[in-house]
Amino acid sequence: MNARLTPWLFLMPAILIYGIFGAYPIFQTFAISLTDQVGVAAPGKFIGLQNYITLVQDEYFLNSLKNTGIWVIAFLIVPNSLAITIALLVKQTFWGASLIKTVFFLPLALSFAIVGVIWGWIYEPDVGLLDQLLIGLGLDGLIVEWLGPDAATYSVIAAAAWRQTAFATVVFLAGLSAIPTELIEAAKVDGGTRRQIFFRITLPLLKPASTIAVSSALIHALLATEIVLTMTEGGPFGSSEVVGYRMYMETFWNYKFGYGAAIGVIVTLMTATMVVPYVRRMAKAQERDWS
């Protein structure tokens, strides 16, 4: 057997699976986005880029795009910052550490849909846990309409960040466990401060974990459909819609399969544009560190 062909033979199953479940659906979605297909009964008429032209003029889509931008920024900063802080704390051995880890990791066992239901109860006006807590602390002046037009997007992001923080904490804990303790001890012996050790040793060695945590945050921010659906259904008045939810509504509620597919293509491009360059850049940085 030709030695040059052997690697390709091993890769063929993976290529075939990707082609069936990855590449084909993407090309099919793009093809549907070029039609005016309504429902699944029959293929639509070819209309070229009309769906994309309509998207640029669609105020609902533009509003969802703006909200998605807020999601991306918040999801990159809040969960990952909290997660690395929590990971550094719970990695220490002290009494009750196991209980604290369980509390922080519990949200990881829940889907975003379930998280949305739980936080919907927490945000209930007057009787919800958050309002009751603020009233008990004498901070009732801070109470707002958590799922109202002005705060809905940020309230849903906070609920989703609770769950994403748990995932990122697990990732960073695994990354911290992989760092040789000898490096940390040697740095301490050389007189390195905690700040210096964190920024010069710990953080650079957490690049693989950071790649996973940041990529996951980007993907969930761009496809935040379940939690929006369960908490606000995009409301009030579309104030909390994101592109994933708008795609769902246009496709499965309004039965505009062609228009929904066009939004799906946009979401795919946004995800690829943000995630792929980041992963490649981090991979190159790791290669430089190891060489």
Secondary structure, 3 states (H helix, E strand, C coil): CCCCCHHHHHHHHHHHHHHHHHHHHHHHHHHHHCECCECCCCCCCECCCHHHHHHHHCHHHHHHHHHHHHHHHHHHHHHHHHHHHHHHHHCCCCCCHHHHHHHHHHHHHCCHHHHHHHHHHHCCCCCCHHHHHHHHCCCHHHCCCCCCCCCHHHHHHHHHHHHHHHHHHHHHHHHHHCCCHHHHHHHHHCCCCHHHHHHHHHHHHCHHHHHHHHHHHHHHHHCCCHHHHHHCCCCCCCCCCCHHHHHHHHHHHCCEHHHHHHHHHHHHHHHHHHHHHHHHHHHHHHHHHHC
